[in-house]
Amino acid sequence: MELLIPGLALVALMIYASTKIKKAAAQALETEDVETDEFSITKPAGFINIVSPGEGLLFHAYTKEFSDDAPNFRKAEATIRVIENSDADRVLEELKRSGGDVAYQRLDSGPLYESRSCRIDRDIDGVKVIRYVKLLQKDGRVYQFQFDTPAEFKDEFGPAVREMNDSFALKDQISSRL
C-alpha cells in the first residue's frame, strides 16, 4: 500500500511527459515560417527543421522518411547556404559543371536582388536525384536554396518545393514588399 501512492504519482508524471513529447514532435512536423536576420522561408508540413544546421548551412530541413529504393537518401531535403565574394551567374555555372542535366533555367531581376533558378537532374550513388536551386544575389553574397529529392518522389514533393522556392526571400526583399 505504501508503494501505491508513489507508483501512481510516477505513472501520472510519465503520462504527462509522454503527452508533452508527442505534442512537441507533432509541432516539429507542422508548417513553419522560419526567419533569420538574413532571410525567411516557409518550411512545409512533414519537414523537420534543424535549429543549428552546422556545416556552413544557414538552414537545413528534411523529411523523416527515407527512400525505399535508396536507404541513404531522405525523401526530400532542403538547405540554404551563403557563398561569399561571388555572383549568381558564377555559382550557376559551377552547378552546371558539377554534373547532371540542367532541365530548366530562369532569371529574375529586381531593384534589390538578382535571382537565378534551375533544376538539375543528376545521378548520385546510382540514384537519380532531382535538385531544384534558387540563387539570390546581394552585395557580393549569393544565397543558395537547394531542394533535393530522388526522382521517384518528384511529384509528391512538387508542392513543397514550390512553397519553399516561392517563400525564400532575403530580408531586404521582405521589407520592400510591405
Contacts in CASP RR format, 6 or more apart in sequence:
PFRMAT RR
TARGET T0000
AUTHOR 0000-0000-0000
METHOD contacts of the structure
MODEL  1
MELLIPGLALVALMIYASTKIKKAAAQALETEDVETDEFSITKPAGFINI
VSPGEGLLFHAYTKEFSDDAPNFRKAEATIRVIENSDADRVLEELKRSGG
DVAYQRLDSGPLYESRSCRIDRDIDGVKVIRYVKLLQKDGRVYQFQFDTP
AEFKDEFGPAVREMNDSFALKDQISSRL
28 48 0 8 1.000
28 49 0 8 1.000
29 45 0 8 1.000
29 46 0 8 1.000
29 47 0 8 1.000
29 48 0 8 1.000
29 64 0 8 1.000
30 45 0 8 1.000
30 46 0 8 1.000
31 42 0 8 1.000
31 43 0 8 1.000
31 44 0 8 1.000
31 45 0 8 1.000
32 42 0 8 1.000
32 43 0 8 1.000
32 49 0 8 1.000
33 40 0 8 1.000
33 41 0 8 1.000
33 42 0 8 1.000
33 43 0 8 1.000
33 167 0 8 1.000
34 40 0 8 1.000
34 41 0 8 1.000
34 42 0 8 1.000
34 43 0 8 1.000
34 49 0 8 1.000
34 59 0 8 1.000
36 58 0 8 1.000
36 59 0 8 1.000
37 171 0 8 1.000
38 58 0 8 1.000
38 82 0 8 1.000
38 143 0 8 1.000
38 170 0 8 1.000
38 171 0 8 1.000
39 58 0 8 1.000
39 59 0 8 1.000
39 80 0 8 1.000
39 136 0 8 1.000
39 143 0 8 1.000
39 168 0 8 1.000
39 169 0 8 1.000
39 170 0 8 1.000
39 171 0 8 1.000
40 167 0 8 1.000
40 168 0 8 1.000
40 169 0 8 1.000
40 171 0 8 1.000
40 174 0 8 1.000
41 59 0 8 1.000
41 80 0 8 1.000
41 145 0 8 1.000
41 164 0 8 1.000
41 167 0 8 1.000
41 168 0 8 1.000
41 169 0 8 1.000
42 163 0 8 1.000
42 164 0 8 1.000
42 167 0 8 1.000
43 49 0 8 1.000
43 61 0 8 1.000
43 78 0 8 1.000
43 164 0 8 1.000
44 159 0 8 1.000
44 160 0 8 1.000
44 163 0 8 1.000
44 164 0 8 1.000
46 63 0 8 1.000
46 64 0 8 1.000
47 61 0 8 1.000
47 62 0 8 1.000
47 63 0 8 1.000
47 76 0 8 1.000
47 78 0 8 1.000
47 160 0 8 1.000
48 61 0 8 1.000
48 62 0 8 1.000
48 63 0 8 1.000
48 64 0 8 1.000
49 59 0 8 1.000
49 60 0 8 1.000
49 61 0 8 1.000
50 60 0 8 1.000
50 61 0 8 1.000
50 62 0 8 1.000
53 59 0 8 1.000
53 60 0 8 1.000
53 79 0 8 1.000
54 60 0 8 1.000
56 81 0 8 1.000
57 79 0 8 1.000
57 80 0 8 1.000
57 81 0 8 1.000
58 80 0 8 1.000
58 81 0 8 1.000
58 82 0 8 1.000
58 143 0 8 1.000
59 78 0 8 1.000
59 79 0 8 1.000
59 80 0 8 1.000
60 77 0 8 1.000
60 78 0 8 1.000
60 79 0 8 1.000
60 80 0 8 1.000
61 77 0 8 1.000
61 78 0 8 1.000
61 79 0 8 1.000
62 74 0 8 1.000
62 76 0 8 1.000
62 77 0 8 1.000
62 78 0 8 1.000
63 74 0 8 1.000
63 75 0 8 1.000
63 76 0 8 1.000
63 77 0 8 1.000
64 74 0 8 1.000
65 74 0 8 1.000
65 75 0 8 1.000
66 72 0 8 1.000
66 73 0 8 1.000
66 74 0 8 1.000
66 75 0 8 1.000
67 73 0 8 1.000
67 74 0 8 1.000
67 75 0 8 1.000
67 127 0 8 1.000
67 150 0 8 1.000
67 152 0 8 1.000
67 153 0 8 1.000
69 127 0 8 1.000
69 150 0 8 1.000
69 152 0 8 1.000
70 125 0 8 1.000
70 126 0 8 1.000
70 127 0 8 1.000
70 150 0 8 1.000
72 125 0 8 1.000
73 124 0 8 1.000
73 127 0 8 1.000
73 129 0 8 1.000
73 150 0 8 1.000
75 149 0 8 1.000
75 150 0 8 1.000
75 153 0 8 1.000
75 156 0 8 1.000
75 157 0 8 1.000
76 147 0 8 1.000
76 148 0 8 1.000
76 149 0 8 1.000
76 153 0 8 1.000
76 157 0 8 1.000
76 160 0 8 1.000
76 161 0 8 1.000
77 147 0 8 1.000
77 148 0 8 1.000
77 149 0 8 1.000
78 145 0 8 1.000
78 146 0 8 1.000
78 147 0 8 1.000
78 148 0 8 1.000
78 161 0 8 1.000
78 164 0 8 1.000
79 145 0 8 1.000
79 146 0 8 1.000
80 143 0 8 1.000
80 144 0 8 1.000
80 145 0 8 1.000
80 146 0 8 1.000
80 168 0 8 1.000
81 143 0 8 1.000
81 144 0 8 1.000
81 146 0 8 1.000
82 141 0 8 1.000
82 142 0 8 1.000
82 143 0 8 1.000
82 144 0 8 1.000
83 91 0 8 1.000
83 141 0 8 1.000
83 142 0 8 1.000
83 143 0 8 1.000
83 144 0 8 1.000
84 140 0 8 1.000
84 141 0 8 1.000
85 140 0 8 1.000
85 141 0 8 1.000
86 140 0 8 1.000
86 141 0 8 1.000
86 142 0 8 1.000
87 114 0 8 1.000
87 137 0 8 1.000
87 140 0 8 1.000
87 142 0 8 1.000
88 114 0 8 1.000
88 115 0 8 1.000
88 116 0 8 1.000
88 135 0 8 1.000
88 136 0 8 1.000
88 137 0 8 1.000
88 142 0 8 1.000
89 116 0 8 1.000
90 142 0 8 1.000
91 116 0 8 1.000
91 135 0 8 1.000
91 142 0 8 1.000
91 144 0 8 1.000
92 105 0 8 1.000
92 116 0 8 1.000
92 118 0 8 1.000
92 133 0 8 1.000
92 135 0 8 1.000
95 118 0 8 1.000
95 120 0 8 1.000
95 133 0 8 1.000
96 102 0 8 1.000
96 118 0 8 1.000
96 120 0 8 1.000
99 120 0 8 1.000
99 122 0 8 1.000
100 120 0 8 1.000
100 121 0 8 1.000
100 122 0 8 1.000
100 123 0 8 1.000
101 120 0 8 1.000
101 121 0 8 1.000
101 122 0 8 1.000
102 118 0 8 1.000
102 119 0 8 1.000
102 120 0 8 1.000
103 118 0 8 1.000
103 119 0 8 1.000
103 120 0 8 1.000
103 121 0 8 1.000
104 117 0 8 1.000
104 118 0 8 1.000
104 119 0 8 1.000
105 116 0 8 1.000
105 117 0 8 1.000
105 118 0 8 1.000
106 116 0 8 1.000
106 117 0 8 1.000
106 118 0 8 1.000
107 114 0 8 1.000
107 115 0 8 1.000
107 116 0 8 1.000
108 114 0 8 1.000
108 115 0 8 1.000
108 116 0 8 1.000
108 117 0 8 1.000
109 115 0 8 1.000
111 176 0 8 1.000
112 138 0 8 1.000
112 170 0 8 1.000
112 172 0 8 1.000
112 173 0 8 1.000
112 176 0 8 1.000
113 136 0 8 1.000
113 137 0 8 1.000
113 138 0 8 1.000
113 170 0 8 1.000
113 172 0 8 1.000
113 173 0 8 1.000
114 135 0 8 1.000
114 136 0 8 1.000
114 137 0 8 1.000
115 134 0 8 1.000
115 135 0 8 1.000
115 136 0 8 1.000
115 137 0 8 1.000
116 133 0 8 1.000
116 134 0 8 1.000
116 135 0 8 1.000
116 137 0 8 1.000
117 132 0 8 1.000
117 133 0 8 1.000
117 134 0 8 1.000
117 135 0 8 1.000
117 165 0 8 1.000
118 132 0 8 1.000
118 133 0 8 1.000
119 130 0 8 1.000
119 131 0 8 1.000
119 132 0 8 1.000
119 133 0 8 1.000
120 130 0 8 1.000
120 131 0 8 1.000
120 133 0 8 1.000
121 128 0 8 1.000
121 129 0 8 1.000
121 130 0 8 1.000
121 131 0 8 1.000
121 151 0 8 1.000
122 128 0 8 1.000
122 129 0 8 1.000
122 131 0 8 1.000
123 129 0 8 1.000
127 150 0 8 1.000
128 150 0 8 1.000
128 151 0 8 1.000
129 148 0 8 1.000
129 149 0 8 1.000
129 150 0 8 1.000
129 151 0 8 1.000
130 148 0 8 1.000
130 149 0 8 1.000
130 150 0 8 1.000
130 151 0 8 1.000
130 154 0 8 1.000
131 146 0 8 1.000
131 147 0 8 1.000
131 148 0 8 1.000
132 146 0 8 1.000
132 147 0 8 1.000
132 148 0 8 1.000
132 161 0 8 1.000
132 165 0 8 1.000
133 144 0 8 1.000
133 145 0 8 1.000
133 146 0 8 1.000
133 147 0 8 1.000
134 144 0 8 1.000
134 145 0 8 1.000
134 165 0 8 1.000
134 168 0 8 1.000
135 142 0 8 1.000
135 143 0 8 1.000
135 144 0 8 1.000
135 145 0 8 1.000
136 142 0 8 1.000
136 143 0 8 1.000
136 145 0 8 1.000
136 168 0 8 1.000
136 169 0 8 1.000
136 170 0 8 1.000
136 173 0 8 1.000
137 143 0 8 1.000
138 170 0 8 1.000
138 172 0 8 1.000
143 168 0 8 1.000
143 170 0 8 1.000
145 164 0 8 1.000
145 165 0 8 1.000
145 168 0 8 1.000
147 157 0 8 1.000
147 160 0 8 1.000
147 161 0 8 1.000
147 164 0 8 1.000
147 165 0 8 1.000
149 156 0 8 1.000
149 157 0 8 1.000
149 161 0 8 1.000
END
